[in-house]
Amino acid sequence: MIERPSQRWQRVVAEEAAAVAAGALPPEEAHAAQFWPPVFTVAVEAALVAYELEVERLPARTDELIWAAVRRVVIALNDTGGDEFIETGEREELAGFIDSVLTAAGVDVEALTARQGRDRAELTDEWRDW
């Protein structure tokens, strides 16, 4: 199973909170919850889980169905309010996850994007606001 970025972010926030509670980290040095607040990570988690399930359940691996799934997850991520929280690192993690889910499902992402005249790195660009 591919770790979702939101899972990692939630884990880092929890580890940091535990370190503060244990006295190992001064509260003023705890920033993870500001980078990835719960309302944001929960919304991202829901979008990514829905995407994984959609790709897993595709009745056929046609370009049309695959691009529709990518479009839906990107738009769902746009709707998380992520423009405030998604920086370069998060953007790369999310785009990498979207690509990895397709690859794990047997999709040749390089060929998929090439058929649209795109580079693999442009998989999410058409709909992405983050």
Backbone bond lengths (Angstrom), bond angles and torsions (degrees), N, CA, C in turn:
res aa  C-N    CA-C-N  psi(-1)  N-CA   C-N-CA  omega(-1)  CA-C   N-CA-C  phi
1 M - - - 1.450 - - 1.534 109.26 -
2 I 1.296 115.74 137.37 1.455 121.88 -179.88 1.532 108.49 -83.02
3 E 1.320 116.02 131.47 1.458 118.53 177.78 1.525 108.98 -73.44
4 R 1.322 114.97 127.88 1.457 120.14 177.14 1.528 109.15 -75.90
5 P 1.326 118.58 142.54 1.467 120.43 177.90 1.521 111.89 -54.00
6 S 1.314 116.43 -38.33 1.470 119.99 -179.91 1.524 111.72 -62.60
7 Q 1.312 117.97 -33.04 1.466 120.88 176.12 1.526 110.35 -65.04
8 R 1.321 115.73 -43.68 1.463 119.46 179.20 1.521 110.60 -64.31
9 W 1.331 116.62 -43.98 1.461 119.75 -179.33 1.523 110.88 -61.64
10 Q 1.329 116.70 -43.42 1.469 120.78 179.09 1.531 110.54 -63.06
11 R 1.323 116.89 -38.99 1.463 120.99 178.69 1.527 110.79 -64.85
12 V 1.314 117.32 -44.20 1.467 120.93 179.79 1.521 110.32 -63.22
13 V 1.318 117.87 -41.93 1.469 121.20 177.98 1.534 109.78 -61.38
14 A 1.319 117.10 -44.88 1.471 120.90 -179.76 1.527 111.37 -65.33
15 E 1.318 117.04 -42.02 1.473 120.44 179.18 1.528 110.60 -63.68
16 E 1.301 116.31 -40.63 1.451 120.32 179.65 1.530 110.61 -67.12
17 A 1.320 117.56 -41.60 1.469 121.24 177.65 1.525 110.15 -62.74
18 A 1.318 117.06 -39.88 1.467 120.79 178.31 1.524 110.64 -65.41
19 A 1.312 117.00 -39.06 1.465 120.72 178.59 1.522 110.87 -65.48
20 V 1.315 117.05 -38.60 1.467 120.56 176.59 1.524 109.75 -65.64
21 A 1.327 116.65 -45.89 1.475 121.27 -179.93 1.525 111.73 -61.90
22 A 1.318 116.84 -33.67 1.468 121.03 -179.52 1.524 112.11 -83.14
23 G 1.326 116.40 -5.07 1.457 119.90 -178.89 1.519 114.10 81.30
24 A 1.300 117.09 8.45 1.465 121.28 -178.67 1.525 112.44 -85.29
25 L 1.320 117.02 -15.13 1.463 121.58 -179.61 1.521 108.37 -136.64
26 P 1.315 117.16 125.21 1.466 119.09 177.42 1.530 109.96 -64.13
27 P 1.320 118.46 138.73 1.474 121.30 -178.27 1.523 113.51 -54.08
28 E 1.326 117.31 -34.41 1.469 119.35 -178.82 1.524 112.68 -70.55
29 E 1.319 117.33 -11.16 1.466 121.33 176.85 1.527 112.52 -100.18
30 A 1.311 116.72 2.13 1.463 122.06 179.80 1.530 108.60 -91.43
31 H 1.319 116.29 107.69 1.463 120.74 -175.33 1.523 114.15 -119.65
32 A 1.314 118.25 -10.75 1.469 120.60 -173.56 1.529 112.32 -58.08
33 A 1.314 117.86 -40.47 1.468 120.43 -178.66 1.531 111.70 -66.46
34 Q 1.331 116.27 -24.20 1.467 118.88 175.71 1.532 110.55 -77.69
35 F 1.338 116.18 -34.99 1.463 119.99 177.72 1.526 111.05 -70.95
36 W 1.326 115.78 -40.63 1.463 121.96 -174.32 1.527 110.29 -131.99
37 P 1.329 118.47 74.39 1.467 120.79 -179.92 1.531 111.28 -66.16
38 P 1.326 116.68 153.01 1.468 120.51 -176.75 1.527 114.50 -53.71
39 V 1.303 118.80 -42.46 1.465 119.76 -178.16 1.528 110.70 -61.26
40 F 1.308 116.81 -35.71 1.462 121.75 178.24 1.526 110.93 -72.72
41 T 1.334 117.49 -50.44 1.473 119.38 -175.93 1.520 111.82 -65.80
42 V 1.318 117.79 -33.69 1.471 120.44 177.81 1.533 109.64 -66.51
43 A 1.322 116.96 -42.38 1.468 120.33 178.93 1.529 111.26 -65.25
44 V 1.333 117.17 -41.72 1.465 120.86 177.86 1.524 109.82 -64.56
45 E 1.314 116.94 -43.94 1.467 121.07 178.82 1.523 110.68 -56.76
46 A 1.319 117.24 -46.77 1.466 120.95 -179.65 1.527 110.97 -60.84
47 A 1.329 117.08 -43.09 1.467 120.86 179.90 1.524 111.33 -63.68
48 L 1.338 116.50 -42.62 1.468 120.18 -177.52 1.522 112.24 -71.91
49 V 1.322 117.81 -37.63 1.467 120.85 176.77 1.529 109.50 -63.84
50 A 1.331 117.13 -44.80 1.465 120.74 178.85 1.524 110.56 -59.99
51 Y 1.316 116.98 -40.84 1.473 121.72 178.67 1.523 111.18 -63.47
52 E 1.320 116.54 -47.66 1.471 119.82 178.81 1.520 110.75 -56.22
53 L 1.321 115.83 -46.61 1.465 120.21 -179.15 1.525 111.13 -65.09
54 E 1.316 116.55 -41.13 1.466 119.42 179.17 1.520 111.21 -61.13
55 V 1.325 117.27 -47.42 1.463 120.59 -179.45 1.528 110.08 -64.01
56 E 1.316 116.09 -42.58 1.470 120.22 179.29 1.524 111.50 -60.01
57 R 1.320 117.20 -34.92 1.468 121.93 -174.07 1.521 114.26 -98.60
58 L 1.327 117.66 7.94 1.460 118.91 179.05 1.527 109.61 -56.36
59 P 1.332 117.40 130.86 1.462 119.41 -179.73 1.529 112.59 -68.83
60 A 1.329 115.34 -22.48 1.466 121.29 177.63 1.523 106.86 -154.95
61 R 1.310 116.60 153.06 1.463 121.42 -179.36 1.532 110.03 -94.00
62 T 1.321 115.82 55.83 1.467 119.67 179.06 1.524 108.87 -84.56
63 D 1.320 115.20 153.53 1.465 119.71 177.88 1.528 110.43 -55.77
64 E 1.315 116.15 -43.35 1.471 120.58 -177.44 1.532 111.29 -58.66
65 L 1.321 117.26 -47.19 1.468 120.47 -179.28 1.522 112.06 -69.55
66 I 1.310 116.67 -37.76 1.467 120.69 179.67 1.525 110.22 -66.40
67 W 1.334 116.95 -48.05 1.468 119.65 179.54 1.524 110.97 -62.54
68 A 1.322 117.45 -35.44 1.472 120.38 178.24 1.527 110.67 -63.82
69 A 1.332 116.90 -40.22 1.466 120.75 178.32 1.528 110.67 -65.50
70 V 1.338 116.61 -42.97 1.469 120.70 178.48 1.528 109.30 -62.51
71 R 1.306 116.46 -45.48 1.470 120.44 179.64 1.530 110.43 -58.34
72 R 1.326 117.19 -46.16 1.473 120.71 -178.25 1.518 112.25 -61.98
73 V 1.331 117.56 -43.19 1.469 118.35 -178.64 1.522 110.60 -69.43
74 V 1.310 117.65 -38.58 1.466 119.89 179.77 1.527 110.02 -64.63
75 I 1.312 117.72 -43.77 1.463 120.79 178.16 1.526 110.66 -64.98
76 A 1.325 117.12 -39.19 1.465 120.22 176.78 1.529 110.39 -62.33
77 L 1.319 116.92 -40.24 1.462 120.30 177.59 1.531 111.01 -68.00
78 N 1.330 117.53 -35.81 1.466 120.64 174.90 1.534 109.85 -58.41
79 D 1.336 116.07 -37.06 1.459 121.72 -175.86 1.529 114.16 -79.31
80 T 1.336 117.99 -1.68 1.466 120.12 -179.64 1.520 112.88 -80.40
81 G 1.304 117.37 -5.66 1.463 120.27 -173.41 1.511 110.31 80.34
82 G 1.302 115.33 17.18 1.451 121.88 -174.23 1.505 115.69 -65.69
83 D 1.354 117.28 -16.84 1.458 118.19 179.80 1.522 111.04 -57.98
84 E 1.320 115.40 -22.01 1.467 121.50 177.72 1.532 111.81 -84.04
85 F 1.335 117.36 -27.78 1.462 121.78 -172.60 1.522 114.96 -115.58
86 I 1.316 117.35 -16.39 1.460 120.27 -177.13 1.527 109.33 -91.12
87 E 1.312 114.36 107.47 1.465 122.12 176.35 1.529 107.48 -102.39
88 T 1.301 117.53 -170.36 1.467 121.66 -176.68 1.525 112.34 -56.37
89 G 1.328 117.66 -46.89 1.464 120.24 -178.77 1.512 112.64 -61.91
90 E 1.315 116.77 -45.29 1.466 120.79 179.20 1.524 110.58 -65.49
91 R 1.326 116.68 -40.47 1.467 121.38 179.08 1.532 109.95 -59.25
92 E 1.328 116.39 -45.35 1.458 120.14 179.15 1.528 111.58 -65.29
93 E 1.336 116.70 -39.95 1.471 119.89 177.91 1.520 111.16 -62.82
94 L 1.324 116.87 -45.82 1.463 120.66 -177.97 1.530 111.51 -65.86
95 A 1.313 116.62 -46.47 1.467 119.66 178.68 1.530 110.69 -63.20
96 G 1.322 116.88 -39.93 1.463 120.86 177.28 1.514 112.27 -63.23
97 F 1.326 116.34 -39.31 1.459 120.50 178.33 1.525 110.59 -65.10
98 I 1.321 117.27 -45.70 1.463 121.35 179.66 1.529 110.01 -57.97
99 D 1.311 116.66 -43.85 1.461 122.54 177.00 1.533 110.44 -63.69
100 S 1.325 117.21 -46.41 1.470 121.55 -176.42 1.526 112.92 -63.21
101 V 1.317 116.69 -36.18 1.467 120.00 177.67 1.527 109.97 -63.49
102 L 1.313 116.19 -43.03 1.464 119.39 177.98 1.525 110.94 -64.25
103 T 1.317 116.24 -45.19 1.463 120.67 -179.79 1.521 110.62 -60.35
104 A 1.332 116.84 -43.68 1.466 120.79 179.10 1.528 111.89 -63.46
105 A 1.330 116.54 -26.30 1.463 121.30 178.86 1.529 111.86 -86.41
106 G 1.329 116.36 3.21 1.456 119.97 176.75 1.520 114.74 91.68
107 V 1.318 116.95 12.00 1.470 120.53 179.29 1.529 109.07 -85.82
108 D 1.308 116.31 133.00 1.462 121.75 173.93 1.529 106.25 -85.19
109 V 1.327 116.65 94.32 1.468 122.05 -174.06 1.527 110.76 -65.09
110 E 1.293 116.94 -35.61 1.472 120.48 177.63 1.527 109.96 -59.13
111 A 1.318 116.50 -47.29 1.466 120.89 -179.96 1.530 111.10 -69.62
112 L 1.311 116.88 -39.47 1.467 121.76 178.82 1.521 110.94 -57.01
113 T 1.319 116.27 -50.64 1.461 119.89 -178.72 1.529 111.17 -70.27
114 A 1.322 117.70 -36.80 1.468 121.06 179.38 1.526 111.30 -61.29
115 R 1.324 116.60 -37.25 1.470 119.93 179.04 1.530 111.67 -64.33
116 Q 1.313 116.93 -19.28 1.467 121.87 177.43 1.532 111.25 -100.71
117 G 1.330 116.00 6.23 1.457 120.18 -178.96 1.520 112.95 71.85
118 R 1.323 115.89 29.06 1.468 121.30 -178.21 1.522 110.27 -118.84
119 D 1.296 113.78 159.81 1.457 121.81 170.38 1.529 107.31 -84.76
120 R 1.311 115.99 152.82 1.468 120.36 179.67 1.529 111.46 -54.54
121 A 1.322 117.23 -36.58 1.460 121.51 -178.75 1.526 112.76 -67.35
122 E 1.321 116.50 -10.83 1.465 121.30 -178.92 1.526 112.84 -98.63
123 L 1.307 117.35 15.95 1.465 122.72 -175.97 1.525 112.61 -51.91
124 T 1.325 118.22 -42.08 1.471 121.62 -174.45 1.524 113.38 -102.71
125 D 1.319 117.67 -5.09 1.468 121.44 -168.38 1.528 115.40 -59.73
126 E 1.307 117.73 -36.53 1.465 120.05 -172.98 1.531 113.07 -59.47
127 W 1.339 117.61 -34.08 1.465 121.12 -173.93 1.528 113.10 -113.11
128 R 1.302 117.19 -7.78 1.479 122.68 -170.05 1.514 112.49 -75.57
129 D 1.340 116.05 128.29 1.454 123.01 172.59 1.532 110.97 -102.76
130 W 1.309 117.15 -7.42 1.470 120.50 -174.99 1.498 111.79 -103.74
